[in-house]
Amino acid sequence: MASRYLKRWCLAGGGAHTAWIAAGFLVECMQKVDQVHQFLADVRGDAGARYAATAT
């Protein structure tokens, strides 16, 4: 939703091409951050499960 709004806003103003590229780059960065966040959550979950299994 936010990416669509951001891209529409960029196309409405001057310098639309540069703004479009910047918006696309920002969206890609946000997706990468989300992937890293999910990876770290998975790692923490695995480590927590391993710790719980060895503590029992």
All heavy atoms as atom14 arrays in JSON, in Angstrom:
{
  "sequence": "MASRYLKRWCLAGGGAHTAWIAAGFLVECMQKVDQVHQFLADVRGDAGARYAATAT",
  "atom14_mask": [
    [1, 1, 1, 1, 1, 1, 1, 1, 0, 0, 0, 0, 0, 0],
    [1, 1, 1, 1, 1, 0, 0, 0, 0, 0, 0, 0, 0, 0],
    [1, 1, 1, 1, 1, 1, 0, 0, 0, 0, 0, 0, 0, 0],
    [1, 1, 1, 1, 1, 1, 1, 1, 1, 1, 1, 0, 0, 0],
    [1, 1, 1, 1, 1, 1, 1, 1, 1, 1, 1, 1, 0, 0],
    [1, 1, 1, 1, 1, 1, 1, 1, 0, 0, 0, 0, 0, 0],
    [1, 1, 1, 1, 1, 1, 1, 1, 1, 0, 0, 0, 0, 0],
    [1, 1, 1, 1, 1, 1, 1, 1, 1, 1, 1, 0, 0, 0],
    [1, 1, 1, 1, 1, 1, 1, 1, 1, 1, 1, 1, 1, 1],
    [1, 1, 1, 1, 1, 1, 0, 0, 0, 0, 0, 0, 0, 0],
    [1, 1, 1, 1, 1, 1, 1, 1, 0, 0, 0, 0, 0, 0],
    [1, 1, 1, 1, 1, 0, 0, 0, 0, 0, 0, 0, 0, 0],
    [1, 1, 1, 1, 0, 0, 0, 0, 0, 0, 0, 0, 0, 0],
    [1, 1, 1, 1, 0, 0, 0, 0, 0, 0, 0, 0, 0, 0],
    [1, 1, 1, 1, 0, 0, 0, 0, 0, 0, 0, 0, 0, 0],
    [1, 1, 1, 1, 1, 0, 0, 0, 0, 0, 0, 0, 0, 0],
    [1, 1, 1, 1, 1, 1, 1, 1, 1, 1, 0, 0, 0, 0],
    [1, 1, 1, 1, 1, 1, 1, 0, 0, 0, 0, 0, 0, 0],
    [1, 1, 1, 1, 1, 0, 0, 0, 0, 0, 0, 0, 0, 0],
    [1, 1, 1, 1, 1, 1, 1, 1, 1, 1, 1, 1, 1, 1],
    [1, 1, 1, 1, 1, 1, 1, 1, 0, 0, 0, 0, 0, 0],
    [1, 1, 1, 1, 1, 0, 0, 0, 0, 0, 0, 0, 0, 0],
    [1, 1, 1, 1, 1, 0, 0, 0, 0, 0, 0, 0, 0, 0],
    [1, 1, 1, 1, 0, 0, 0, 0, 0, 0, 0, 0, 0, 0],
    [1, 1, 1, 1, 1, 1, 1, 1, 1, 1, 1, 0, 0, 0],
    [1, 1, 1, 1, 1, 1, 1, 1, 0, 0, 0, 0, 0, 0],
    [1, 1, 1, 1, 1, 1, 1, 0, 0, 0, 0, 0, 0, 0],
    [1, 1, 1, 1, 1, 1, 1, 1, 1, 0, 0, 0, 0, 0],
    [1, 1, 1, 1, 1, 1, 0, 0, 0, 0, 0, 0, 0, 0],
    [1, 1, 1, 1, 1, 1, 1, 1, 0, 0, 0, 0, 0, 0],
    [1, 1, 1, 1, 1, 1, 1, 1, 1, 0, 0, 0, 0, 0],
    [1, 1, 1, 1, 1, 1, 1, 1, 1, 0, 0, 0, 0, 0],
    [1, 1, 1, 1, 1, 1, 1, 0, 0, 0, 0, 0, 0, 0],
    [1, 1, 1, 1, 1, 1, 1, 1, 0, 0, 0, 0, 0, 0],
    [1, 1, 1, 1, 1, 1, 1, 1, 1, 0, 0, 0, 0, 0],
    [1, 1, 1, 1, 1, 1, 1, 0, 0, 0, 0, 0, 0, 0],
    [1, 1, 1, 1, 1, 1, 1, 1, 1, 1, 0, 0, 0, 0],
    [1, 1, 1, 1, 1, 1, 1, 1, 1, 0, 0, 0, 0, 0],
    [1, 1, 1, 1, 1, 1, 1, 1, 1, 1, 1, 0, 0, 0],
    [1, 1, 1, 1, 1, 1, 1, 1, 0, 0, 0, 0, 0, 0],
    [1, 1, 1, 1, 1, 0, 0, 0, 0, 0, 0, 0, 0, 0],
    [1, 1, 1, 1, 1, 1, 1, 1, 0, 0, 0, 0, 0, 0],
    [1, 1, 1, 1, 1, 1, 1, 0, 0, 0, 0, 0, 0, 0],
    [1, 1, 1, 1, 1, 1, 1, 1, 1, 1, 1, 0, 0, 0],
    [1, 1, 1, 1, 0, 0, 0, 0, 0, 0, 0, 0, 0, 0],
    [1, 1, 1, 1, 1, 1, 1, 1, 0, 0, 0, 0, 0, 0],
    [1, 1, 1, 1, 1, 0, 0, 0, 0, 0, 0, 0, 0, 0],
    [1, 1, 1, 1, 0, 0, 0, 0, 0, 0, 0, 0, 0, 0],
    [1, 1, 1, 1, 1, 0, 0, 0, 0, 0, 0, 0, 0, 0],
    [1, 1, 1, 1, 1, 1, 1, 1, 1, 1, 1, 0, 0, 0],
    [1, 1, 1, 1, 1, 1, 1, 1, 1, 1, 1, 1, 0, 0],
    [1, 1, 1, 1, 1, 0, 0, 0, 0, 0, 0, 0, 0, 0],
    [1, 1, 1, 1, 1, 0, 0, 0, 0, 0, 0, 0, 0, 0],
    [1, 1, 1, 1, 1, 1, 1, 0, 0, 0, 0, 0, 0, 0],
    [1, 1, 1, 1, 1, 0, 0, 0, 0, 0, 0, 0, 0, 0],
    [1, 1, 1, 1, 1, 1, 1, 0, 0, 0, 0, 0, 0, 0]
  ],
  "atom14_positions": [
    [[0.83, -1.19, 0.0], [0.0, 0.0, 0.0], [0.87, 1.26, 0.0], [0.68, 2.13, -0.81], [-0.92, -0.05, 1.22], [-1.7, 1.2, 1.46], [-2.92, 1.39, 0.16], [-3.59, 2.95, 0.56], [0.0, 0.0, 0.0], [0.0, 0.0, 0.0], [0.0, 0.0, 0.0], [0.0, 0.0, 0.0], [0.0, 0.0, 0.0], [0.0, 0.0, 0.0]],
    [[1.83, 1.32, 0.9], [2.68, 2.51, 1.0], [3.49, 2.7, -0.27], [3.67, 3.83, -0.72], [3.59, 2.39, 2.21], [0.0, 0.0, 0.0], [0.0, 0.0, 0.0], [0.0, 0.0, 0.0], [0.0, 0.0, 0.0], [0.0, 0.0, 0.0], [0.0, 0.0, 0.0], [0.0, 0.0, 0.0], [0.0, 0.0, 0.0], [0.0, 0.0, 0.0]],
    [[3.96, 1.61, -0.87], [4.78, 1.75, -2.07], [3.95, 2.3, -3.23], [4.42, 3.12, -4.0], [5.41, 0.43, -2.46], [4.43, -0.53, -2.79], [0.0, 0.0, 0.0], [0.0, 0.0, 0.0], [0.0, 0.0, 0.0], [0.0, 0.0, 0.0], [0.0, 0.0, 0.0], [0.0, 0.0, 0.0], [0.0, 0.0, 0.0], [0.0, 0.0, 0.0]],
    [[2.69, 1.87, -3.36], [1.82, 2.39, -4.41], [1.57, 3.88, -4.22], [1.63, 4.66, -5.16], [0.48, 1.65, -4.43], [0.46, 0.55, -5.47], [-0.91, -0.03, -5.59], [-0.88, -1.26, -4.8], [-1.84, -1.68, -4.0], [-2.94, -1.02, -3.88], [-1.71, -2.79, -3.32], [0.0, 0.0, 0.0], [0.0, 0.0, 0.0], [0.0, 0.0, 0.0]],
    [[1.29, 4.27, -2.99], [1.04, 5.67, -2.68], [2.28, 6.51, -2.97], [2.2, 7.57, -3.58], [0.62, 5.83, -1.21], [0.51, 7.26, -0.77], [-0.6, 8.01, -1.12], [1.53, 7.86, -0.04], [-0.71, 9.34, -0.74], [1.43, 9.19, 0.34], [0.31, 9.92, 0.0], [0.21, 11.23, 0.36], [0.0, 0.0, 0.0], [0.0, 0.0, 0.0]],
    [[3.43, 6.02, -2.56], [4.68, 6.74, -2.75], [4.98, 6.91, -4.24], [5.35, 7.99, -4.69], [5.82, 5.98, -2.06], [7.19, 6.63, -2.07], [7.14, 8.01, -1.41], [8.2, 5.75, -1.36], [0.0, 0.0, 0.0], [0.0, 0.0, 0.0], [0.0, 0.0, 0.0], [0.0, 0.0, 0.0], [0.0, 0.0, 0.0], [0.0, 0.0, 0.0]],
    [[4.79, 5.86, -5.02], [5.07, 5.95, -6.46], [4.09, 6.89, -7.15], [4.47, 7.67, -8.02], [5.04, 4.56, -7.08], [6.27, 3.75, -6.72], [6.26, 2.39, -7.36], [7.51, 1.61, -6.99], [7.54, 0.29, -7.61], [0.0, 0.0, 0.0], [0.0, 0.0, 0.0], [0.0, 0.0, 0.0], [0.0, 0.0, 0.0], [0.0, 0.0, 0.0]],
    [[2.81, 6.85, -6.77], [1.82, 7.76, -7.35], [2.18, 9.21, -7.04], [2.09, 10.08, -7.9], [0.42, 7.45, -6.83], [-0.41, 6.71, -7.85], [-1.84, 6.6, -7.39], [-2.01, 5.24, -6.93], [-2.66, 4.86, -5.86], [-3.3, 5.73, -5.13], [-2.73, 3.61, -5.51], [0.0, 0.0, 0.0], [0.0, 0.0, 0.0], [0.0, 0.0, 0.0]],
    [[2.59, 9.47, -5.82], [2.97, 10.81, -5.41], [4.17, 11.29, -6.2], [4.22, 12.43, -6.64], [3.28, 10.81, -3.9], [3.77, 12.13, -3.41], [3.02, 13.22, -3.12], [5.14, 12.49, -3.17], [3.83, 14.25, -2.7], [5.13, 13.82, -2.72], [6.34, 11.82, -3.29], [6.3, 14.49, -2.38], [7.5, 12.48, -2.95], [7.47, 13.79, -2.51]],
    [[5.12, 10.41, -6.43], [6.32, 10.78, -7.19], [5.97, 11.12, -8.64], [6.54, 12.05, -9.21], [7.33, 9.65, -7.15], [8.08, 9.42, -5.53], [0.0, 0.0, 0.0], [0.0, 0.0, 0.0], [0.0, 0.0, 0.0], [0.0, 0.0, 0.0], [0.0, 0.0, 0.0], [0.0, 0.0, 0.0], [0.0, 0.0, 0.0], [0.0, 0.0, 0.0]],
    [[5.07, 10.36, -9.24], [4.7, 10.6, -10.63], [3.91, 11.9, -10.8], [3.89, 12.48, -11.88], [3.9, 9.42, -11.18], [4.72, 8.16, -11.42], [3.81, 7.01, -11.83], [5.77, 8.39, -12.49], [0.0, 0.0, 0.0], [0.0, 0.0, 0.0], [0.0, 0.0, 0.0], [0.0, 0.0, 0.0], [0.0, 0.0, 0.0], [0.0, 0.0, 0.0]],
    [[3.26, 12.36, -9.75], [2.44, 13.56, -9.84], [3.27, 14.85, -9.87], [2.82, 15.86, -10.38], [1.46, 13.61, -8.67], [0.0, 0.0, 0.0], [0.0, 0.0, 0.0], [0.0, 0.0, 0.0], [0.0, 0.0, 0.0], [0.0, 0.0, 0.0], [0.0, 0.0, 0.0], [0.0, 0.0, 0.0], [0.0, 0.0, 0.0], [0.0, 0.0, 0.0]],
    [[4.47, 14.81, -9.33], [5.28, 16.03, -9.23], [6.33, 16.11, -10.33], [6.43, 15.27, -11.21], [0.0, 0.0, 0.0], [0.0, 0.0, 0.0], [0.0, 0.0, 0.0], [0.0, 0.0, 0.0], [0.0, 0.0, 0.0], [0.0, 0.0, 0.0], [0.0, 0.0, 0.0], [0.0, 0.0, 0.0], [0.0, 0.0, 0.0], [0.0, 0.0, 0.0]],
    [[7.15, 17.19, -10.26], [8.26, 17.34, -11.19], [9.38, 16.38, -10.85], [9.5, 15.89, -9.74], [0.0, 0.0, 0.0], [0.0, 0.0, 0.0], [0.0, 0.0, 0.0], [0.0, 0.0, 0.0], [0.0, 0.0, 0.0], [0.0, 0.0, 0.0], [0.0, 0.0, 0.0], [0.0, 0.0, 0.0], [0.0, 0.0, 0.0], [0.0, 0.0, 0.0]],
    [[10.22, 16.09, -11.82], [11.32, 15.16, -11.59], [10.81, 13.77, -11.31], [11.36, 13.04, -10.48], [0.0, 0.0, 0.0], [0.0, 0.0, 0.0], [0.0, 0.0, 0.0], [0.0, 0.0, 0.0], [0.0, 0.0, 0.0], [0.0, 0.0, 0.0], [0.0, 0.0, 0.0], [0.0, 0.0, 0.0], [0.0, 0.0, 0.0], [0.0, 0.0, 0.0]],
    [[9.75, 13.42, -11.99], [9.07, 12.16, -11.68], [9.97, 10.94, -11.89], [9.92, 9.99, -11.11], [7.81, 12.02, -12.53], [0.0, 0.0, 0.0], [0.0, 0.0, 0.0], [0.0, 0.0, 0.0], [0.0, 0.0, 0.0], [0.0, 0.0, 0.0], [0.0, 0.0, 0.0], [0.0, 0.0, 0.0], [0.0, 0.0, 0.0], [0.0, 0.0, 0.0]],
    [[10.79, 10.97, -12.91], [11.64, 9.79, -13.19], [12.62, 9.54, -12.06], [12.76, 8.41, -11.58], [12.38, 9.98, -14.52], [13.21, 8.79, -14.88], [12.66, 7.59, -15.26], [14.56, 8.62, -14.9], [13.63, 6.72, -15.5], [14.8, 7.32, -15.29], [0.0, 0.0, 0.0], [0.0, 0.0, 0.0], [0.0, 0.0, 0.0], [0.0, 0.0, 0.0]],
    [[13.28, 10.59, -11.59], [14.24, 10.45, -10.49], [13.52, 10.01, -9.21], [14.0, 9.14, -8.48], [14.96, 11.78, -10.24], [15.62, 12.16, -11.45], [15.97, 11.66, -9.14], [0.0, 0.0, 0.0], [0.0, 0.0, 0.0], [0.0, 0.0, 0.0], [0.0, 0.0, 0.0], [0.0, 0.0, 0.0], [0.0, 0.0, 0.0], [0.0, 0.0, 0.0]],
    [[12.36, 10.62, -8.96], [11.59, 10.26, -7.78], [11.12, 8.8, -7.85], [11.1, 8.1, -6.85], [10.4, 11.19, -7.62], [0.0, 0.0, 0.0], [0.0, 0.0, 0.0], [0.0, 0.0, 0.0], [0.0, 0.0, 0.0], [0.0, 0.0, 0.0], [0.0, 0.0, 0.0], [0.0, 0.0, 0.0], [0.0, 0.0, 0.0], [0.0, 0.0, 0.0]],
    [[10.74, 8.35, -9.04], [10.29, 6.97, -9.24], [11.42, 6.0, -8.92], [11.22, 5.0, -8.22], [9.82, 6.79, -10.68], [9.39, 5.39, -11.0], [10.16, 4.4, -11.53], [8.1, 4.83, -10.81], [9.43, 3.26, -11.67], [8.15, 3.49, -11.25], [6.89, 5.33, -10.32], [7.05, 2.65, -11.19], [5.8, 4.47, -10.28], [5.89, 3.16, -10.71]],
    [[12.62, 6.31, -9.39], [13.78, 5.45, -9.11], [14.06, 5.42, -7.61], [14.3, 4.36, -7.03], [15.01, 5.93, -9.91], [14.78, 5.69, -11.4], [16.27, 5.23, -9.44], [15.81, 6.35, -12.29], [0.0, 0.0, 0.0], [0.0, 0.0, 0.0], [0.0, 0.0, 0.0], [0.0, 0.0, 0.0], [0.0, 0.0, 0.0], [0.0, 0.0, 0.0]],
    [[14.02, 6.6, -6.98], [14.28, 6.67, -5.55], [13.22, 5.89, -4.76], [13.55, 5.19, -3.8], [14.3, 8.13, -5.1], [0.0, 0.0, 0.0], [0.0, 0.0, 0.0], [0.0, 0.0, 0.0], [0.0, 0.0, 0.0], [0.0, 0.0, 0.0], [0.0, 0.0, 0.0], [0.0, 0.0, 0.0], [0.0, 0.0, 0.0], [0.0, 0.0, 0.0]],
    [[11.96, 6.01, -5.17], [10.89, 5.28, -4.48], [11.07, 3.78, -4.63], [10.9, 3.02, -3.67], [9.53, 5.71, -5.03], [0.0, 0.0, 0.0], [0.0, 0.0, 0.0], [0.0, 0.0, 0.0], [0.0, 0.0, 0.0], [0.0, 0.0, 0.0], [0.0, 0.0, 0.0], [0.0, 0.0, 0.0], [0.0, 0.0, 0.0], [0.0, 0.0, 0.0]],
    [[11.43, 3.34, -5.83], [11.66, 1.9, -6.05], [12.82, 1.4, -5.2], [12.75, 0.32, -4.61], [0.0, 0.0, 0.0], [0.0, 0.0, 0.0], [0.0, 0.0, 0.0], [0.0, 0.0, 0.0], [0.0, 0.0, 0.0], [0.0, 0.0, 0.0], [0.0, 0.0, 0.0], [0.0, 0.0, 0.0], [0.0, 0.0, 0.0], [0.0, 0.0, 0.0]],
    [[13.89, 2.19, -5.12], [15.04, 1.82, -4.31], [14.65, 1.72, -2.84], [15.02, 0.78, -2.13], [16.16, 2.84, -4.5], [17.37, 2.58, -3.65], [18.24, 1.54, -3.97], [17.63, 3.36, -2.55], [19.35, 1.29, -3.19], [18.75, 3.11, -1.76], [19.6, 2.08, -2.09], [0.0, 0.0, 0.0], [0.0, 0.0, 0.0], [0.0, 0.0, 0.0]],
    [[13.86, 2.69, -2.36], [13.41, 2.69, -0.97], [12.56, 1.46, -0.67], [12.74, 0.81, 0.37], [12.63, 3.97, -0.67], [12.08, 4.11, 0.73], [13.2, 4.11, 1.76], [11.26, 5.39, 0.85], [0.0, 0.0, 0.0], [0.0, 0.0, 0.0], [0.0, 0.0, 0.0], [0.0, 0.0, 0.0], [0.0, 0.0, 0.0], [0.0, 0.0, 0.0]],
    [[11.67, 1.11, -1.57], [10.82, -0.06, -1.38], [11.68, -1.32, -1.32], [11.47, -2.19, -0.47], [9.75, -0.15, -2.49], [9.06, -1.5, -2.48], [8.75, 0.97, -2.34], [0.0, 0.0, 0.0], [0.0, 0.0, 0.0], [0.0, 0.0, 0.0], [0.0, 0.0, 0.0], [0.0, 0.0, 0.0], [0.0, 0.0, 0.0], [0.0, 0.0, 0.0]],
    [[12.66, -1.43, -2.22], [13.55, -2.6, -2.2], [14.32, -2.69, -0.89], [14.47, -3.77, -0.32], [14.53, -2.54, -3.36], [13.9, -2.88, -4.7], [14.91, -2.86, -5.82], [16.06, -3.3, -5.6], [14.55, -2.42, -6.92], [0.0, 0.0, 0.0], [0.0, 0.0, 0.0], [0.0, 0.0, 0.0], [0.0, 0.0, 0.0], [0.0, 0.0, 0.0]],
    [[14.8, -1.55, -0.4], [15.52, -1.53, 0.88], [14.62, -1.99, 2.02], [15.04, -2.78, 2.88], [16.05, -0.13, 1.18], [17.42, 0.35, 0.13], [0.0, 0.0, 0.0], [0.0, 0.0, 0.0], [0.0, 0.0, 0.0], [0.0, 0.0, 0.0], [0.0, 0.0, 0.0], [0.0, 0.0, 0.0], [0.0, 0.0, 0.0], [0.0, 0.0, 0.0]],
    [[13.38, -1.51, 2.01], [12.44, -1.9, 3.05], [12.17, -3.4, 3.01], [12.07, -4.06, 4.04], [11.14, -1.11, 2.91], [11.31, 0.36, 3.23], [9.93, 1.43, 2.73], [8.54, 0.65, 3.48], [0.0, 0.0, 0.0], [0.0, 0.0, 0.0], [0.0, 0.0, 0.0], [0.0, 0.0, 0.0], [0.0, 0.0, 0.0], [0.0, 0.0, 0.0]],
    [[12.08, -3.97, 1.81], [11.86, -5.41, 1.67], [13.07, -6.19, 2.18], [12.91, -7.22, 2.85], [11.56, -5.76, 0.22], [10.21, -5.27, -0.24], [10.0, -5.43, -1.74], [10.95, -5.62, -2.49], [8.76, -5.33, -2.16], [0.0, 0.0, 0.0], [0.0, 0.0, 0.0], [0.0, 0.0, 0.0], [0.0, 0.0, 0.0], [0.0, 0.0, 0.0]],
    [[14.27, -5.72, 1.89], [15.48, -6.39, 2.37], [15.55, -6.35, 3.89], [15.9, -7.34, 4.53], [16.74, -5.76, 1.77], [16.86, -5.93, 0.28], [17.04, -7.39, -0.08], [17.2, -7.53, -1.59], [17.2, -8.92, -2.01], [0.0, 0.0, 0.0], [0.0, 0.0, 0.0], [0.0, 0.0, 0.0], [0.0, 0.0, 0.0], [0.0, 0.0, 0.0]],
    [[15.23, -5.19, 4.47], [15.23, -5.08, 5.93], [14.24, -6.05, 6.53], [14.52, -6.72, 7.53], [14.92, -3.62, 6.36], [14.6, -3.54, 7.84], [16.09, -2.72, 6.01], [0.0, 0.0, 0.0], [0.0, 0.0, 0.0], [0.0, 0.0, 0.0], [0.0, 0.0, 0.0], [0.0, 0.0, 0.0], [0.0, 0.0, 0.0], [0.0, 0.0, 0.0]],
    [[13.07, -6.18, 5.91], [12.06, -7.12, 6.39], [12.57, -8.55, 6.3], [12.35, -9.36, 7.22], [10.77, -6.96, 5.58], [9.63, -7.77, 6.18], [9.41, -7.67, 7.4], [8.97, -8.51, 5.43], [0.0, 0.0, 0.0], [0.0, 0.0, 0.0], [0.0, 0.0, 0.0], [0.0, 0.0, 0.0], [0.0, 0.0, 0.0], [0.0, 0.0, 0.0]],
    [[13.28, -8.9, 5.22], [13.82, -10.24, 5.07], [14.88, -10.52, 6.14], [14.9, -11.61, 6.72], [14.43, -10.43, 3.68], [13.4, -10.48, 2.57], [14.04, -10.48, 1.19], [15.25, -10.38, 1.05], [13.21, -10.58, 0.17], [0.0, 0.0, 0.0], [0.0, 0.0, 0.0], [0.0, 0.0, 0.0], [0.0, 0.0, 0.0], [0.0, 0.0, 0.0]],
    [[15.74, -9.55, 6.4], [16.77, -9.71, 7.43], [16.1, -9.87, 8.8], [16.5, -10.72, 9.6], [17.77, -8.54, 7.42], [18.67, -8.57, 8.63], [18.58, -8.56, 6.14], [0.0, 0.0, 0.0], [0.0, 0.0, 0.0], [0.0, 0.0, 0.0], [0.0, 0.0, 0.0], [0.0, 0.0, 0.0], [0.0, 0.0, 0.0], [0.0, 0.0, 0.0]],
    [[15.09, -9.05, 9.05], [14.37, -9.13, 10.32], [13.76, -10.53, 10.5], [13.86, -11.12, 11.57], [13.27, -8.06, 10.36], [12.41, -8.12, 11.56], [12.86, -7.84, 12.83], [11.11, -8.46, 11.71], [11.88, -8.0, 13.69], [10.81, -8.37, 13.03], [0.0, 0.0, 0.0], [0.0, 0.0, 0.0], [0.0, 0.0, 0.0], [0.0, 0.0, 0.0]],
    [[13.16, -11.06, 9.44], [12.55, -12.39, 9.52], [13.62, -13.46, 9.73], [13.44, -14.39, 10.52], [11.75, -12.69, 8.23], [11.02, -14.01, 8.28], [10.02, -14.08, 9.42], [9.21, -13.18, 9.61], [10.06, -15.15, 10.2], [0.0, 0.0, 0.0], [0.0, 0.0, 0.0], [0.0, 0.0, 0.0], [0.0, 0.0, 0.0], [0.0, 0.0, 0.0]],
    [[14.75, -13.32, 9.04], [15.85, -14.27, 9.2], [16.34, -14.29, 10.65], [16.53, -15.34, 11.25], [17.0, -13.91, 8.25], [18.25, -14.69, 8.5], [18.34, -16.02, 8.08], [19.33, -14.12, 9.15], [19.49, -16.75, 8.32], [20.49, -14.84, 9.38], [20.57, -16.16, 8.96], [0.0, 0.0, 0.0], [0.0, 0.0, 0.0], [0.0, 0.0, 0.0]],
    [[16.54, -13.09, 11.22], [17.01, -13.01, 12.6], [15.98, -13.59, 13.57], [16.35, -14.24, 14.56], [17.36, -11.57, 12.96], [18.56, -10.99, 12.23], [18.72, -9.51, 12.58], [19.83, -11.76, 12.56], [0.0, 0.0, 0.0], [0.0, 0.0, 0.0], [0.0, 0.0, 0.0], [0.0, 0.0, 0.0], [0.0, 0.0, 0.0], [0.0, 0.0, 0.0]],
    [[14.73, -13.35, 13.32], [13.68, -13.92, 14.16], [13.7, -15.45, 14.09], [13.54, -16.13, 15.11], [12.31, -13.39, 13.74], [0.0, 0.0, 0.0], [0.0, 0.0, 0.0], [0.0, 0.0, 0.0], [0.0, 0.0, 0.0], [0.0, 0.0, 0.0], [0.0, 0.0, 0.0], [0.0, 0.0, 0.0], [0.0, 0.0, 0.0], [0.0, 0.0, 0.0]],
    [[13.91, -15.99, 12.89], [14.01, -17.44, 12.73], [15.22, -18.0, 13.47], [15.14, -19.03, 14.13], [14.1, -17.82, 11.25], [12.81, -17.55, 10.49], [11.76, -17.33, 11.14], [12.85, -17.54, 9.24], [0.0, 0.0, 0.0], [0.0, 0.0, 0.0], [0.0, 0.0, 0.0], [0.0, 0.0, 0.0], [0.0, 0.0, 0.0], [0.0, 0.0, 0.0]],
    [[16.35, -17.3, 13.36], [17.56, -17.75, 14.05], [17.34, -17.74, 15.55], [17.69, -18.68, 16.25], [18.77, -16.87, 13.65], [19.96, -17.12, 14.57], [19.15, -17.12, 12.2], [0.0, 0.0, 0.0], [0.0, 0.0, 0.0], [0.0, 0.0, 0.0], [0.0, 0.0, 0.0], [0.0, 0.0, 0.0], [0.0, 0.0, 0.0], [0.0, 0.0, 0.0]],
    [[16.75, -16.65, 16.05], [16.48, -16.57, 17.49], [15.53, -17.68, 17.93], [15.71, -18.26, 18.99], [15.87, -15.21, 17.84], [16.9, -14.13, 17.97], [16.27, -12.85, 18.52], [16.77, -11.75, 17.72], [16.06, -11.0, 16.91], [14.77, -11.18, 16.78], [16.62, -10.04, 16.23], [0.0, 0.0, 0.0], [0.0, 0.0, 0.0], [0.0, 0.0, 0.0]],
    [[14.53, -17.96, 17.1], [13.58, -19.03, 17.44], [14.26, -20.38, 17.48], [14.04, -21.18, 18.4], [0.0, 0.0, 0.0], [0.0, 0.0, 0.0], [0.0, 0.0, 0.0], [0.0, 0.0, 0.0], [0.0, 0.0, 0.0], [0.0, 0.0, 0.0], [0.0, 0.0, 0.0], [0.0, 0.0, 0.0], [0.0, 0.0, 0.0], [0.0, 0.0, 0.0]],
    [[15.13, -20.65, 16.52], [15.87, -21.92, 16.48], [16.79, -22.04, 17.69], [16.87, -23.08, 18.33], [16.68, -22.05, 15.19], [15.81, -22.25, 13.96], [14.61, -22.55, 14.12], [16.33, -22.09, 12.85], [0.0, 0.0, 0.0], [0.0, 0.0, 0.0], [0.0, 0.0, 0.0], [0.0, 0.0, 0.0], [0.0, 0.0, 0.0], [0.0, 0.0, 0.0]],
    [[17.5, -20.97, 18.0], [18.42, -20.99, 19.13], [17.66, -21.17, 20.44], [18.08, -21.91, 21.31], [19.24, -19.7, 19.16], [0.0, 0.0, 0.0], [0.0, 0.0, 0.0], [0.0, 0.0, 0.0], [0.0, 0.0, 0.0], [0.0, 0.0, 0.0], [0.0, 0.0, 0.0], [0.0, 0.0, 0.0], [0.0, 0.0, 0.0], [0.0, 0.0, 0.0]],
    [[16.51, -20.5, 20.55], [15.69, -20.64, 21.75], [15.16, -22.05, 21.9], [15.14, -22.61, 23.01], [0.0, 0.0, 0.0], [0.0, 0.0, 0.0], [0.0, 0.0, 0.0], [0.0, 0.0, 0.0], [0.0, 0.0, 0.0], [0.0, 0.0, 0.0], [0.0, 0.0, 0.0], [0.0, 0.0, 0.0], [0.0, 0.0, 0.0], [0.0, 0.0, 0.0]],
    [[14.75, -22.67, 20.81], [14.24, -24.04, 20.86], [15.35, -25.01, 21.23], [15.15, -25.93, 22.02], [13.64, -24.41, 19.5], [0.0, 0.0, 0.0], [0.0, 0.0, 0.0], [0.0, 0.0, 0.0], [0.0, 0.0, 0.0], [0.0, 0.0, 0.0], [0.0, 0.0, 0.0], [0.0, 0.0, 0.0], [0.0, 0.0, 0.0], [0.0, 0.0, 0.0]],
    [[16.54, -24.79, 20.69], [17.68, -25.65, 21.01], [18.06, -25.53, 22.48], [18.34, -26.51, 23.15], [18.87, -25.31, 20.12], [19.2, -26.43, 19.17], [20.39, -26.12, 18.32], [19.87, -25.7, 17.03], [20.25, -24.64, 16.35], [21.21, -23.9, 16.8], [19.7, -24.34, 15.22], [0.0, 0.0, 0.0], [0.0, 0.0, 0.0], [0.0, 0.0, 0.0]],
    [[18.04, -24.3, 22.98], [18.39, -24.06, 24.38], [17.37, -24.74, 25.29], [17.74, -25.38, 26.28], [18.43, -22.56, 24.66], [18.72, -22.25, 26.11], [20.0, -22.38, 26.63], [17.7, -21.84, 26.95], [20.27, -22.1, 27.96], [17.94, -21.56, 28.3], [19.23, -21.69, 28.79], [19.48, -21.42, 30.1], [0.0, 0.0, 0.0], [0.0, 0.0, 0.0]],
    [[16.09, -24.62, 24.95], [15.03, -25.24, 25.76], [15.17, -26.76, 25.75], [14.95, -27.42, 26.76], [13.67, -24.81, 25.26], [0.0, 0.0, 0.0], [0.0, 0.0, 0.0], [0.0, 0.0, 0.0], [0.0, 0.0, 0.0], [0.0, 0.0, 0.0], [0.0, 0.0, 0.0], [0.0, 0.0, 0.0], [0.0, 0.0, 0.0], [0.0, 0.0, 0.0]],
    [[15.54, -27.32, 24.61], [15.67, -28.78, 24.49], [16.85, -29.3, 25.31], [16.77, -30.36, 25.92], [15.84, -29.18, 23.03], [0.0, 0.0, 0.0], [0.0, 0.0, 0.0], [0.0, 0.0, 0.0], [0.0, 0.0, 0.0], [0.0, 0.0, 0.0], [0.0, 0.0, 0.0], [0.0, 0.0, 0.0], [0.0, 0.0, 0.0], [0.0, 0.0, 0.0]],
    [[17.95, -28.55, 25.35], [19.11, -29.0, 26.1], [18.97, -28.74, 27.6], [19.59, -29.4, 28.41], [20.42, -28.31, 25.6], [20.27, -26.91, 25.69], [20.71, -28.7, 24.16], [0.0, 0.0, 0.0], [0.0, 0.0, 0.0], [0.0, 0.0, 0.0], [0.0, 0.0, 0.0], [0.0, 0.0, 0.0], [0.0, 0.0, 0.0], [0.0, 0.0, 0.0]],
    [[18.13, -27.77, 27.96], [17.94, -27.44, 29.37], [17.03, -28.47, 30.06], [17.03, -28.58, 31.27], [17.34, -26.04, 29.51], [0.0, 0.0, 0.0], [0.0, 0.0, 0.0], [0.0, 0.0, 0.0], [0.0, 0.0, 0.0], [0.0, 0.0, 0.0], [0.0, 0.0, 0.0], [0.0, 0.0, 0.0], [0.0, 0.0, 0.0], [0.0, 0.0, 0.0]],
    [[16.27, -29.22, 29.3], [15.34, -30.17, 29.88], [15.96, -31.49, 30.18], [16.89, -31.95, 29.73], [14.14, -30.42, 28.93], [13.83, -29.24, 28.23], [12.98, -30.89, 29.7], [0.0, 0.0, 0.0], [0.0, 0.0, 0.0], [0.0, 0.0, 0.0], [0.0, 0.0, 0.0], [0.0, 0.0, 0.0], [0.0, 0.0, 0.0], [0.0, 0.0, 0.0]]
  ]
}
